[in-house]
Structures are given as structure tokens and as C-alpha cells.
Amino acid sequence: MTTSGGTMTRGLQLILWTLPLLCPAVTAAPAAPKPAQKTTLSQYVHAQLAATLDALSSGGDYDAAETSANQLFDLTAALAPDSALDAFRDADFLRRLVTQLEKVAPQRRANILKYLRANETLARTLVFLIHDDHEKKADVYACLARLIDQRPELLDQYANLTAAICVVHDRPLKRQINENHAKAPDALEIFDYYVKNEPKMFFGIRNVPAELLVHVVDTTASIDEMNWALSKYAGDKAVGKRFFDIKYDMDNFRNGTPKKITTEGFTLPNILQYGGVCADQAYFASGVGKAIGVPTAYAVGNSAETGHAWVGFLEAQGNRGWWNFNTGRYESYQGVKGTVTDPQTRQQIPDSYVSLQAKMIGSKPADRQAAVALTDAAHRLIAWEKDTPKAAPALPDAISPSTALRVPRKADTAAALVLIELALRQNAGYAPAWFTIRDLAEAQKLKLPDKKRWAGVLQKLGAQRYPDFTLAILAPMIETVANTKEQDQLWESAFAMVQHRFDLAASVRMHQAALWESAAEPTKAGRCYMDVIDRYANAGPFVIEALKKAAALLRGSGHPDKVLQLYDQTFSRITRPEDMAPDAMKQSNWYRVGQLYLKELESAGQQAKADAIRSEMGLKFAAHP
């Protein structure tokens, strides 16, 4: 068997060895190289994002990373189609992250980058929240580094809260309320307070956009005060009404004696116990709101020589929200434009800008971030238009041409406006996108059809719900229309849009009056001033300016005899205010118009009539010569 087996094996080997000689080999043709796999533009951007951050993590070369990030962002701005929102988000996220971290102390960069790459929700929330022009990135990330050291496992879960705290408490936060001062607790204490009490917060915490949470975490009450307010007011649906819980300190107003809260200690419980003036009332209501998780703002405005403070707070129903800035805003201040301190930038901004943020309730983080990215891309196109023209970025071979624009976007206003409109479709509450329209109008970059079209877009945004902001953006557009009649027509359209708000409607009429005065049309200007006086004598301080302007026109047109008649008719039309704080009474239209009327009567030598008006106003009689 062994021999037989061996013979069989050798025979088989012989056959196998000689087979190539008997049957010449058939050589297969070389396979054609497979074409490189193409990718979509969005996939390419995402891959480049990861590759750039990988290289940055390993090498720490921020100059190279910034170059790569800017090239990718330029590619996206020029060639990404409107539907490629992921590409815009990714490219802008990379650009923002690299340029922000570049400002951080070198010894901190690596750890922060590593943490953010592992916690992407927080990374994107913070990166898109930071204002490039108004914040010190190093301070923001220093605050983040402290939170990472102490609460690394919680920050991503509470990404909105973390980001809001970092941009608000990147520097010490203090408030001066008249003679008193209040200082914010430590950032970590604030974080722990809201995490611990999240179930008791009126709107919750995790799902509230960071853009709104900045008006919650900017508290300057101590943690003990906040716990006190939470135990007393949790769930309060109308926190603004707490303004009226504070009794007015009449001794301080009448006699100038020190306020009790100043001597006893400036705290929320003491304000409730001892009372104060309007500034303390507004501080109390806003502080209580922040303690129970309601976004609030401390608003101020000036009428005549005296300022007044009131509170703004967020109200919501389902996915609809709005800011209420009317509580504590006395009648004489209804027409006064209020300002608040932006918690993030510490700049004074109109309360109308804050009101718009209510549009973000119920919005998705990805949509809010897309709005930022698209606005940034529009700014890049505008910058290219100003700079020396350069060729559009070439489409890399790896990207399928069908996933990119066939013709690159132009570096002009028209292309930028398309991106801005796309941004506002994602998040109509993103004010910087609207400011871009305003700035283009002021720079004479918008043609009349553009202005008319954007006026319509503004109206769709919600002229009924956000009329203050609507007019704030619309007015600069209208003012740049050169043709007087066309500008007047646009003002008339604006008047129809905001006529349910007497203060805004009066503002439009005053714009029209100024237009006609500049066009040397005093009769038409006078009609505008008289419309304000006739309609809004009881409504706001703008009637004072209209009255002065109308009187000046009468004198200038040779009718000084009609000035007294104008003041008499206006004063008799105004209702004397009742139940008003003493300091606010002197800012009322009734008091201020009465004072102007007195001066006119005395100048005309009508002392008896002047004395009668003084008696009506409860004023002391002047010594007669």
C-alpha cells in the first residue's frame, strides 16, 4: 500500500508539473483601475472636520488648523447648495471652534479640545452661542475649564445651561441698583442650583435654548435668596406682578431718608419686607423670576429728567412664546423705549431685541445653529465683495459635482440676502440675521424692490407679536429711500403695520414729519405732528416733542397767536393720571404739557390763566411782579 500510494503521488505530481506545458496559460487582461469613490459635499465637509481636529489634537498646530478651517468654510459658502445645511453647520462649527480655542491659554487648549470632542452637544451649543465680536473667548473657556474640572459628567447633559453660564459668568457679574450693589454667586454654585432644582423650574432647564437661559443664569441673588424665592414663588405664571408686591418707600421719596433695605441689607426677602422704589421693585421681580427658572430682564427708560425701571419676563403657551415688558411700566412710560443689559455682552440693547428671542421656544438646536452658520456665510460673501475679487474655490475631485452648486455663489449682496433668508427660515428669532438686513440698508446696498420685499418678510415674521423689533429693522430701510414720496408711502405701510401700538405708530408719524420738514414741506409736517397730538395726547411722551415741533412750525409760518390755542387744546385733552407713584407723576404727559403751557401763558402775560392752571396742577403760585 505504501508503494502503491507513493506511485500514485508521484504520478499526480508529474501531471501537475507538465500541465502548463501541455496547456499554455491563458493570461487575463489587467483589470481597469476602479474610479475613486465620490462623496457628497456634506460628507466631504464632515470628513474634513474630523481630519482637521484629529491633526489639531495630535500636533497642536492652530495656524494650520485655521487655514484648513477657513478653506473649508469658503468652499461651503461658495458651493454648498441651500439644502446642504449639515455642510454649513459643520464648516462653521470647525471655523468657530478653531478660532475660539486659538485665544485660549496654550496649556488649556488640549484638554478643552479633547473634552469638547467627546461631548459634541455641549461643543456645538457653546461654539455657536459665543459672539465673535463682543466676547473674550479666553474668559469663556476659562469658565468652562472650571466646570469641566468639577462636573465633567454633567455638562453635556445640561449643554444649554453650561453654555449659558460660560458666556454670562466669564467675568464677575455685578449690578448696581441705585445706592445698593449685588454680586452674582460663583458659576459652579449657579450650575448646581439649577441642576438640583430642575424639576421645580417653570420651563425646565435642559430643553430651554441657551439664548433664553442667559436671562435666567444672570442672577445676582445669593443661593440662599434663590432658595427662598423658589420655596415661595415656584410655578408663578405671572412673575412680573411681583413688582407690585413691593410697597413704595414714601419716606425716602418725600424726605430723602435712607431706604430701609439699604440699612437692613439688600436682599430679596428684605425688599419684600421693607419695600423700595421702582428700581428695587424691578430687581425683586426679575430676581424671583430667575430663581424659579423664568427668563427675566431688568428694563429701564427715561421720560423727561427721571428714569424708571420695570421688569420683562417670558410667557409661553405650547410652542409659542412672548416677552411681557408692560408690567410695572407706568402709563407715562408706555411710549418710552426700554433698554436692558445683554447678559452675554453687557451692552445696553433695546428691549425689542430681547422680545424677538421668544421665537426660539420649541426650536431645534440644529436649526438654531444652521441660522448662525448661514448668517456667517452671508457675512463671508459680503466681505469678499468688499475685498479684492478672487476666484471662487474649486470643487475638490473627491466631491460628486451633482451635490454642489454648478455655478459658485457670487460675492455680492443678492447672494448674501438669499443666505440670510434661508437662515431666518431656520430660526426667525436670530437677531444678527435681521441686523444684517438693516446694516445693508443703511449702507445703501438694498434697492427699493429689496426693501419692499423685506418689509413683507418682516410682516410675515410677526408684526403683530414683535412690532418693536419689526420697526427697529424696518425704519433704517425706509430712511434710506431717496425719493420723498416713495419713502412716505413706505412709512404709511409701516404705520398700518404697527397702528395697534400707539407708541410705535406715533414714532412712525414723527419720522414722516421729519421727512416733510427736510423736504421743506411744513404744512405736511404739521399735519403729522397734529396727528400725533390728536391721537396720542394721553398715550406717551412723544406728544411732548410733537407739541414743541408743531409750535415751532406755527411760529415759523407767521402764526404765533395760534401757539397758545394749541397748548390749551392739548392740555385740556389729557387726562390727569391717578394712583401713580409720585416720581412717575412728574413724568406724565399731563404734568409735562401743563408745565409747557404755564411757560407759554406767562410769556404771553396771561398771569390769571397761568394761576388757574397752577391751581389745577396743585402747584405753588409764582410770585407776581
C-alpha positions as CSV (number, residue, x, y, z in Angstrom):
1,M,0.0,0.0,0.0
2,T,2.8,2.3,0.8
3,T,4.5,1.7,-2.6
4,S,1.2,2.0,-4.4
5,G,0.4,5.2,-2.5
6,G,3.8,6.6,-3.3
7,T,3.5,5.7,-7.1
8,M,0.1,7.4,-7.2
9,T,1.5,10.5,-5.5
10,R,4.5,10.8,-7.9
11,G,2.2,10.3,-10.9
12,L,-0.1,13.1,-9.8
13,Q,2.9,15.4,-9.3
14,L,4.1,14.6,-12.8
15,I,0.7,15.5,-14.3
16,L,0.6,18.8,-12.4
17,W,4.2,19.7,-13.4
18,T,3.7,19.1,-17.1
19,L,0.2,20.6,-17.4
20,P,1.4,24.1,-18.1
21,L,3.5,22.7,-21.0
22,L,0.6,20.8,-22.5
23,C,-1.9,23.7,-22.0
24,P,-0.4,27.2,-22.4
25,A,-1.6,29.6,-19.8
26,V,-4.4,32.0,-20.6
27,T,-3.3,35.4,-19.2
28,A,-6.2,37.6,-18.0
29,A,-6.1,41.2,-19.2
30,P,-5.1,43.7,-16.4
31,A,-8.2,44.9,-14.6
32,A,-9.0,48.6,-15.3
33,P,-8.5,50.7,-12.1
34,K,-11.8,51.4,-10.3
35,P,-12.7,55.1,-10.3
36,A,-12.3,56.7,-6.9
37,Q,-15.4,56.7,-4.9
38,K,-17.1,60.1,-5.0
39,T,-18.7,61.6,-1.9
40,T,-21.3,64.2,-1.3
41,L,-20.2,67.7,-0.4
42,S,-21.8,67.3,3.1
43,Q,-19.9,64.1,3.7
44,Y,-16.7,65.7,2.5
45,V,-17.1,68.6,4.8
46,H,-17.8,66.3,7.8
47,A,-14.7,64.2,7.0
48,Q,-12.5,67.3,6.7
49,L,-13.9,68.5,10.0
50,A,-12.8,65.3,11.7
51,A,-9.5,65.2,9.9
52,T,-8.6,68.8,10.9
53,L,-9.5,68.2,14.5
54,D,-7.5,64.9,14.5
55,A,-4.5,66.8,13.2
56,L,-5.0,69.6,15.7
57,S,-5.4,67.1,18.6
58,S,-2.1,65.3,17.7
59,G,0.0,68.2,16.6
60,G,-1.5,71.4,18.2
61,D,-0.8,73.4,15.1
62,Y,-3.5,76.1,15.2
63,D,-2.2,78.1,12.3
64,A,-2.6,75.1,10.0
65,A,-6.0,74.2,11.5
66,E,-7.2,77.7,11.0
67,T,-6.1,77.7,7.4
68,S,-7.8,74.4,6.8
69,A,-11.0,75.6,8.5
70,N,-11.2,78.8,6.5
71,Q,-10.6,77.0,3.3
72,L,-13.4,74.5,4.1
73,F,-15.7,77.4,5.2
74,D,-15.0,79.3,1.9
75,L,-15.7,76.2,-0.1
76,T,-19.1,75.7,1.7
77,A,-20.1,79.4,1.4
78,A,-19.4,79.3,-2.4
79,L,-20.5,75.9,-3.4
80,A,-22.8,74.3,-0.9
81,P,-26.5,74.2,-2.1
82,D,-29.2,75.6,0.1
83,S,-30.3,72.1,1.1
84,A,-26.8,71.2,2.5
85,L,-27.5,72.6,5.9
86,D,-25.2,70.0,7.6
87,A,-22.3,71.2,5.5
88,F,-22.9,74.8,6.6
89,R,-23.1,73.8,10.2
90,D,-20.0,71.6,10.2
91,A,-17.8,74.1,8.3
92,D,-18.8,77.0,10.5
93,F,-18.5,74.9,13.7
94,L,-14.9,74.0,12.7
95,R,-14.1,77.6,11.9
96,R,-15.6,78.9,15.1
97,L,-14.1,76.2,17.3
98,V,-10.5,76.6,16.0
99,T,-10.6,80.4,16.1
100,Q,-12.1,80.5,19.6
101,L,-9.7,77.9,21.1
102,E,-6.8,79.8,19.5
103,K,-7.5,82.6,22.0
104,V,-7.3,80.2,25.0
105,A,-4.1,79.8,27.1
106,P,-2.0,77.2,25.3
107,Q,-1.8,75.0,28.4
108,R,-5.6,74.6,28.5
109,R,-6.3,74.1,24.8
110,A,-5.5,70.3,24.5
111,N,-7.7,69.3,27.5
112,I,-10.6,71.5,26.4
113,L,-10.5,70.3,22.8
114,K,-10.4,66.7,24.0
115,Y,-13.4,67.2,26.3
116,L,-15.4,69.0,23.6
117,R,-14.7,66.3,21.0
118,A,-16.1,63.8,23.5
119,N,-19.1,66.0,24.3
120,E,-20.3,67.2,21.0
121,T,-23.7,68.5,22.1
122,L,-22.0,70.9,24.5
123,A,-19.3,71.8,22.0
124,R,-21.8,72.9,19.3
125,T,-24.1,74.7,21.7
126,L,-21.3,76.8,23.2
127,V,-19.4,77.4,19.9
128,F,-22.5,78.8,18.2
129,L,-23.6,80.8,21.2
130,I,-20.4,82.8,21.5
131,H,-20.5,86.3,20.0
132,D,-17.3,86.6,17.9
133,D,-17.2,90.4,18.2
134,H,-18.2,91.0,21.8
135,E,-16.7,88.4,24.0
136,K,-13.3,87.4,25.2
137,K,-13.0,83.7,24.2
138,A,-10.3,83.0,26.7
139,D,-12.5,84.0,29.6
140,V,-15.5,82.0,28.3
141,Y,-13.3,78.9,28.0
142,A,-11.7,79.5,31.4
143,C,-15.1,79.3,32.9
144,L,-15.8,76.1,31.0
145,A,-12.4,74.7,32.2
146,R,-13.5,75.2,35.8
147,L,-16.8,73.4,35.2
148,I,-15.0,70.6,33.5
149,D,-12.8,70.1,36.5
150,Q,-15.7,70.0,38.9
151,R,-18.7,68.5,37.0
152,P,-17.3,66.7,33.9
153,E,-20.0,64.1,33.8
154,L,-23.0,66.6,33.8
155,L,-22.0,69.3,31.4
156,D,-23.1,67.6,28.2
157,Q,-26.4,66.6,29.7
158,Y,-27.0,70.2,30.6
159,A,-25.4,71.7,27.5
160,N,-27.7,74.7,27.2
161,L,-27.2,75.6,30.9
162,T,-23.5,75.1,30.7
163,A,-23.1,77.3,27.6
164,A,-25.3,80.0,29.1
165,I,-23.3,80.1,32.3
166,C,-20.0,80.2,30.4
167,V,-20.9,83.2,28.3
168,V,-22.6,85.1,31.2
169,H,-20.2,84.4,34.0
170,D,-16.9,84.6,32.0
171,R,-16.3,87.7,34.2
172,P,-17.7,88.9,37.5
173,L,-21.3,89.9,37.3
174,K,-22.5,92.8,39.5
175,R,-25.5,95.0,39.5
176,Q,-25.9,98.5,40.9
177,I,-29.5,99.3,41.9
178,N,-29.3,102.9,43.0
179,E,-27.1,103.0,46.1
180,N,-27.1,99.2,46.5
181,H,-24.9,96.6,44.9
182,A,-25.5,92.9,44.2
183,K,-22.9,90.3,43.2
184,A,-23.6,87.0,41.4
185,P,-22.7,83.7,43.1
186,D,-19.9,81.5,41.8
187,A,-20.6,79.9,38.4
188,L,-20.3,76.4,39.9
189,E,-22.9,77.3,42.6
190,I,-25.3,78.5,39.9
191,F,-24.8,75.4,37.9
192,D,-25.5,73.2,40.9
193,Y,-28.6,75.2,41.9
194,Y,-30.3,74.7,38.5
195,V,-29.4,71.1,38.1
196,K,-30.6,70.3,41.6
197,N,-33.9,72.2,41.2
198,E,-34.6,71.4,37.6
199,P,-37.9,69.7,38.3
200,K,-39.1,72.9,40.1
201,M,-38.1,75.3,37.3
202,F,-41.0,76.8,35.5
203,F,-39.8,76.0,31.9
204,G,-37.4,73.2,33.0
205,I,-33.7,73.6,32.1
206,R,-32.4,71.1,29.6
207,N,-34.6,71.9,26.7
208,V,-34.6,75.7,27.1
209,P,-32.4,77.3,24.4
210,A,-29.2,78.7,25.8
211,E,-30.1,82.0,24.1
212,L,-33.0,82.3,26.6
213,L,-31.2,80.7,29.6
214,V,-28.8,83.6,29.6
215,H,-31.7,85.6,31.0
216,V,-32.1,83.0,33.8
217,V,-28.5,82.4,34.9
218,D,-27.6,86.1,35.1
219,T,-28.8,86.2,38.7
220,T,-27.1,88.4,41.2
221,A,-29.1,87.0,44.2
222,S,-27.3,84.7,46.5
223,I,-28.1,81.0,46.5
224,D,-29.9,81.4,49.8
225,E,-32.0,84.2,48.4
226,M,-32.8,82.0,45.3
227,N,-33.8,79.1,47.5
228,W,-36.1,81.4,49.5
229,A,-37.7,82.7,46.3
230,L,-38.1,79.2,44.9
231,S,-39.8,78.0,48.1
232,K,-42.2,81.0,48.0
233,Y,-42.9,81.5,44.3
234,A,-42.2,78.3,42.4
235,G,-44.6,77.9,39.4
236,D,-45.7,81.6,39.3
237,K,-47.1,82.1,35.9
238,A,-47.0,85.9,36.1
239,V,-43.8,86.6,37.9
240,G,-43.8,90.2,36.6
241,K,-46.7,91.0,39.0
242,R,-44.3,90.6,41.9
243,F,-43.2,94.1,41.0
244,F,-46.3,95.3,42.8
245,D,-45.7,93.2,45.9
246,I,-43.1,95.7,46.9
247,K,-44.5,98.7,48.7
248,Y,-43.2,102.1,47.7
249,D,-40.8,103.7,50.2
250,M,-42.6,107.1,50.6
251,D,-40.3,108.3,53.3
252,N,-37.3,108.0,51.0
253,F,-39.1,109.8,48.2
254,R,-40.6,112.6,50.2
255,N,-37.9,113.2,52.8
256,G,-34.8,111.6,51.3
257,T,-34.3,109.4,54.3
258,P,-32.2,106.3,53.8
259,K,-34.2,103.3,52.4
260,K,-34.8,100.6,54.9
261,I,-33.5,97.9,52.5
262,T,-30.2,99.9,52.4
263,T,-29.8,99.9,56.1
264,E,-31.1,96.4,56.7
265,G,-29.4,94.7,53.8
266,F,-30.2,94.5,50.1
267,T,-31.7,91.0,49.7
268,L,-34.8,89.7,48.1
269,P,-36.5,88.9,51.4
270,N,-35.7,92.4,52.8
271,I,-37.0,94.1,49.7
272,L,-40.3,92.3,50.2
273,Q,-40.4,93.2,53.9
274,Y,-39.3,96.8,53.8
275,G,-40.2,98.0,50.3
276,G,-38.2,100.3,48.0
277,V,-38.5,102.4,44.8
278,C,-39.2,101.3,41.2
279,A,-35.6,100.0,40.8
280,D,-35.9,97.8,43.8
281,Q,-39.4,96.6,42.6
282,A,-38.0,95.6,39.2
283,Y,-34.9,94.0,40.7
284,F,-37.1,91.9,43.0
285,A,-39.5,90.7,40.3
286,S,-36.6,89.8,37.9
287,G,-34.7,88.1,40.7
288,V,-37.6,86.0,41.7
289,G,-38.1,85.0,38.0
290,K,-34.6,83.8,37.6
291,A,-34.8,81.8,40.8
292,I,-37.9,79.9,39.6
293,G,-36.5,79.4,36.0
294,V,-38.3,82.2,34.2
295,P,-36.2,84.3,31.8
296,T,-36.4,87.9,33.0
297,A,-34.8,91.3,32.2
298,Y,-34.4,94.4,34.3
299,A,-35.5,97.2,32.0
300,V,-35.0,101.0,32.3
301,G,-36.2,104.0,30.4
302,N,-36.1,107.8,30.7
303,S,-39.0,110.2,30.5
304,A,-38.1,113.9,30.9
305,E,-35.5,114.1,33.7
306,T,-36.4,111.0,35.6
307,G,-35.7,107.4,34.9
308,H,-37.9,104.4,35.7
309,A,-37.3,100.7,36.0
310,W,-39.6,97.8,35.2
311,V,-39.4,94.1,34.5
312,G,-39.7,92.0,31.4
313,F,-40.4,88.3,31.6
314,L,-41.1,85.4,29.3
315,E,-44.5,84.0,28.9
316,A,-45.4,80.9,26.8
317,Q,-48.2,78.6,25.7
318,G,-47.1,75.4,23.9
319,N,-44.5,76.3,21.3
320,R,-45.5,79.9,21.3
321,G,-43.8,82.4,23.5
322,W,-43.5,86.2,24.0
323,W,-41.9,88.6,26.4
324,N,-44.0,90.8,28.6
325,F,-42.4,94.2,29.1
326,N,-45.5,96.0,30.3
327,T,-45.7,95.0,34.0
328,G,-44.6,97.9,36.2
329,R,-44.3,100.1,33.2
330,Y,-46.4,103.1,34.3
331,E,-48.6,104.8,31.8
332,S,-46.3,107.7,31.4
333,Y,-43.6,105.2,30.3
334,Q,-45.6,103.1,27.9
335,G,-44.2,105.1,25.0
336,V,-40.7,105.1,26.3
337,K,-38.2,102.8,24.7
338,G,-36.8,100.5,27.3
339,T,-33.3,99.1,27.4
340,V,-31.8,96.1,29.1
341,T,-28.3,94.9,29.7
342,D,-27.4,92.0,27.5
343,P,-26.3,89.3,29.9
344,Q,-23.8,87.9,27.4
345,T,-22.1,91.1,26.1
346,R,-23.0,93.5,29.0
347,Q,-24.1,96.0,26.3
348,Q,-27.3,98.1,26.6
349,I,-29.8,96.9,24.0
350,P,-33.4,97.8,23.3
351,D,-35.9,95.5,25.0
352,S,-37.4,94.8,21.5
353,Y,-34.2,92.8,20.7
354,V,-34.9,90.6,23.7
355,S,-38.6,90.2,22.7
356,L,-37.6,88.5,19.4
357,Q,-35.8,85.7,21.3
358,A,-39.2,84.2,22.2
359,K,-39.4,82.9,18.6
360,M,-36.8,80.3,19.7
361,I,-39.2,78.5,22.0
362,G,-39.8,75.0,20.6
363,S,-37.0,75.4,18.0
364,K,-34.4,72.6,17.4
365,P,-30.7,73.1,18.2
366,A,-29.7,72.1,14.7
367,D,-32.0,74.8,13.2
368,R,-30.6,77.5,15.6
369,Q,-27.1,76.5,14.7
370,A,-27.9,76.5,11.0
371,A,-29.2,80.0,11.2
372,V,-25.9,81.1,12.8
373,A,-23.8,79.3,10.1
374,L,-25.8,80.7,7.2
375,T,-25.5,84.2,8.6
376,D,-21.8,83.8,9.0
377,A,-21.6,82.5,5.4
378,A,-23.6,85.6,4.2
379,H,-21.1,87.8,6.0
380,R,-18.2,86.0,4.2
381,L,-19.8,86.8,0.8
382,I,-20.3,90.4,1.9
383,A,-16.6,90.6,3.0
384,W,-15.5,89.1,-0.4
385,E,-17.5,91.8,-2.2
386,K,-15.6,94.5,-0.2
387,D,-12.2,92.9,-0.7
388,T,-10.2,92.5,-3.9
389,P,-12.2,90.0,-6.0
390,K,-10.8,86.5,-6.0
391,A,-11.6,83.2,-7.8
392,A,-14.2,81.0,-6.2
393,P,-12.8,77.9,-4.6
394,A,-12.5,74.9,-6.9
395,L,-14.6,71.8,-6.2
396,P,-12.3,69.0,-4.9
397,D,-12.2,65.9,-7.1
398,A,-13.5,63.8,-4.2
399,I,-16.9,65.5,-4.3
400,S,-19.6,64.4,-6.6
401,P,-20.5,67.5,-8.8
402,S,-24.2,66.7,-8.5
403,T,-24.1,67.5,-4.8
404,A,-22.6,71.0,-5.2
405,L,-23.7,74.2,-7.0
406,R,-22.8,74.2,-10.7
407,V,-22.1,77.9,-10.6
408,P,-20.5,79.3,-7.4
409,R,-22.3,81.9,-5.4
410,K,-21.4,85.4,-6.3
411,A,-19.7,87.6,-3.8
412,D,-22.5,90.2,-3.8
413,T,-25.4,91.5,-1.8
414,A,-28.0,89.4,-3.7
415,A,-26.3,86.1,-2.9
416,A,-25.9,87.2,0.8
417,L,-29.6,88.0,1.0
418,V,-30.5,84.5,-0.2
419,L,-28.4,83.0,2.6
420,I,-29.9,85.4,5.2
421,E,-33.4,84.5,4.2
422,L,-32.5,80.8,4.4
423,A,-31.1,81.5,7.9
424,L,-34.3,83.1,9.1
425,R,-36.3,80.2,7.8
426,Q,-34.4,78.0,10.2
427,N,-34.7,80.4,13.2
428,A,-36.6,83.7,12.8
429,G,-35.5,84.6,16.3
430,Y,-31.9,85.0,15.4
431,A,-31.5,88.8,15.6
432,P,-28.0,89.1,13.9
433,A,-29.5,87.8,10.7
434,W,-32.1,90.7,10.8
435,F,-29.3,93.1,11.7
436,T,-27.5,92.2,8.5
437,I,-30.5,93.3,6.5
438,R,-30.6,96.6,8.5
439,D,-26.9,97.2,8.0
440,L,-27.1,96.5,4.3
441,A,-30.0,99.0,4.0
442,E,-28.0,101.6,5.9
443,A,-25.0,101.0,3.7
444,Q,-27.3,101.7,0.6
445,K,-26.8,98.1,-0.5
446,L,-30.6,97.4,-0.9
447,K,-32.6,98.6,-3.9
448,L,-36.1,99.8,-3.5
449,P,-37.6,96.4,-4.6
450,D,-35.4,94.7,-2.0
451,K,-36.7,97.0,0.8
452,K,-40.3,96.5,-0.2
453,R,-39.8,92.7,-0.3
454,W,-38.0,92.6,3.1
455,A,-40.7,94.7,4.6
456,G,-43.1,92.0,3.6
457,V,-40.9,89.3,5.1
458,L,-40.8,91.3,8.4
459,Q,-44.5,91.4,8.4
460,K,-44.7,87.7,8.0
461,L,-42.3,87.3,10.9
462,G,-44.9,88.7,13.1
463,A,-45.5,92.4,13.1
464,Q,-48.4,91.8,15.5
465,R,-46.4,89.9,18.0
466,Y,-43.0,91.6,17.6
467,P,-43.8,95.1,16.4
468,D,-41.0,96.8,18.3
469,F,-38.3,94.7,16.6
470,T,-40.1,94.9,13.3
471,L,-40.0,98.7,13.3
472,A,-36.4,98.7,14.6
473,I,-35.3,96.8,11.5
474,L,-37.7,98.4,9.1
475,A,-37.0,102.1,9.9
476,P,-33.4,102.2,8.7
477,M,-34.6,100.6,5.4
478,I,-37.2,103.3,4.9
479,E,-35.0,106.2,5.9
480,T,-32.5,105.3,3.1
481,V,-35.2,105.7,0.3
482,A,-34.2,108.8,-1.5
483,N,-37.5,109.7,-3.1
484,T,-39.6,111.6,-0.6
485,K,-43.0,110.3,-1.9
486,E,-41.8,106.7,-2.0
487,Q,-40.4,107.0,1.5
488,D,-43.6,108.5,2.7
489,Q,-45.6,105.6,1.2
490,L,-43.4,103.1,3.0
491,W,-43.9,105.0,6.3
492,E,-47.7,104.7,5.7
493,S,-47.4,101.0,5.2
494,A,-45.3,100.8,8.4
495,F,-48.0,102.8,10.2
496,A,-50.7,100.4,9.1
497,M,-48.5,97.5,10.4
498,V,-48.0,98.9,13.9
499,Q,-51.0,101.1,14.4
500,H,-52.2,98.8,17.2
501,R,-49.2,100.1,19.2
502,F,-49.7,103.8,19.8
503,D,-46.1,104.4,20.8
504,L,-44.8,102.8,17.5
505,A,-47.5,104.4,15.4
506,A,-46.5,107.8,16.9
507,S,-42.9,107.1,16.2
508,V,-43.7,106.5,12.5
509,R,-45.6,109.8,12.3
510,M,-42.7,111.6,13.8
511,H,-40.4,110.0,11.1
512,Q,-42.8,111.3,8.5
513,A,-42.9,114.8,9.9
514,A,-39.1,114.9,9.9
515,L,-39.1,113.7,6.3
516,W,-41.5,116.5,5.2
517,E,-39.6,119.2,7.2
518,S,-36.4,118.1,5.4
519,A,-38.3,118.4,2.1
520,A,-39.4,122.0,3.0
521,E,-43.0,120.9,3.3
522,P,-44.0,122.5,6.7
523,T,-47.7,122.0,6.1
524,K,-47.4,118.3,5.6
525,A,-45.0,118.1,8.6
526,G,-47.5,120.0,10.7
527,R,-50.3,117.5,9.8
528,C,-48.1,114.7,11.0
529,Y,-47.3,116.4,14.3
530,M,-51.0,117.2,14.8
531,D,-52.0,113.6,14.1
532,V,-49.7,112.6,17.0
533,I,-51.2,115.2,19.3
534,D,-54.8,114.4,18.4
535,R,-54.4,110.6,18.6
536,Y,-51.9,110.1,21.3
537,A,-52.1,113.0,23.8
538,N,-52.8,110.5,26.6
539,A,-50.6,107.8,25.3
540,G,-46.9,108.6,25.7
541,P,-44.1,111.2,25.9
542,F,-43.8,111.5,22.1
543,V,-46.6,114.1,22.3
544,I,-44.2,116.5,24.1
545,E,-41.9,116.5,21.1
546,A,-44.7,116.7,18.6
547,L,-46.2,119.7,20.5
548,K,-42.9,121.6,20.6
549,K,-42.3,120.9,16.9
550,A,-45.9,122.0,15.9
551,A,-45.5,125.2,17.9
552,A,-42.2,125.9,16.2
553,L,-43.8,125.5,12.8
554,L,-46.7,127.8,13.8
555,R,-44.2,130.5,14.8
556,G,-42.1,130.0,11.7
557,S,-45.1,130.3,9.4
558,G,-46.2,133.5,11.0
559,H,-49.0,132.3,13.3
560,P,-47.6,132.7,16.8
561,D,-51.0,133.6,18.0
562,K,-52.1,130.0,17.5
563,V,-49.5,128.6,19.8
564,L,-51.4,129.2,23.0
565,Q,-54.5,127.8,21.4
566,L,-52.6,124.6,20.5
567,Y,-51.3,124.2,24.1
568,D,-54.7,124.9,25.6
569,Q,-56.4,122.3,23.4
570,T,-53.7,119.7,24.1
571,F,-53.7,120.2,27.9
572,S,-57.5,120.0,28.1
573,R,-57.4,116.8,26.1
574,I,-55.0,115.0,28.5
575,T,-56.5,113.0,31.5
576,R,-54.9,113.7,34.8
577,P,-53.3,110.4,36.0
578,E,-54.5,108.7,39.1
579,D,-52.9,106.2,41.6
580,M,-49.4,106.9,40.2
581,A,-46.1,106.9,42.2
582,P,-45.0,110.5,42.9
583,D,-41.8,110.3,40.9
584,A,-43.8,109.0,37.9
585,M,-46.5,111.6,38.2
586,K,-44.0,114.4,37.2
587,Q,-43.1,112.4,34.1
588,S,-46.7,112.1,32.9
589,N,-48.0,113.9,29.8
590,W,-50.5,115.8,31.9
591,Y,-47.8,117.3,34.2
592,R,-45.2,118.0,31.4
593,V,-47.7,119.6,29.0
594,G,-49.1,121.6,31.9
595,Q,-45.6,123.0,32.6
596,L,-45.1,123.9,29.0
597,Y,-48.5,125.6,28.9
598,L,-47.7,127.6,32.0
599,K,-44.5,129.0,30.4
600,E,-46.4,130.0,27.3
601,L,-49.1,131.7,29.4
602,E,-46.6,133.6,31.4
603,S,-44.6,134.6,28.4
604,A,-47.8,136.0,26.9
605,G,-48.6,137.9,30.1
606,Q,-51.7,135.9,30.9
607,Q,-50.9,135.5,34.6
608,A,-54.5,134.9,35.7
609,K,-54.9,132.0,33.4
610,A,-51.5,130.7,34.5
611,D,-52.5,130.9,38.1
612,A,-55.6,128.9,37.3
613,I,-53.6,126.2,35.7
614,R,-51.2,126.2,38.6
615,S,-54.1,125.7,41.0
616,E,-55.4,122.8,38.8
617,M,-52.0,121.2,38.9
618,G,-51.6,121.7,42.7
619,L,-48.6,123.8,42.3
620,K,-47.5,126.8,44.4
621,F,-48.2,130.2,42.9
622,A,-45.3,132.1,41.5
623,A,-44.5,135.5,43.0
624,H,-46.1,138.1,40.8
625,P,-44.1,141.2,39.9
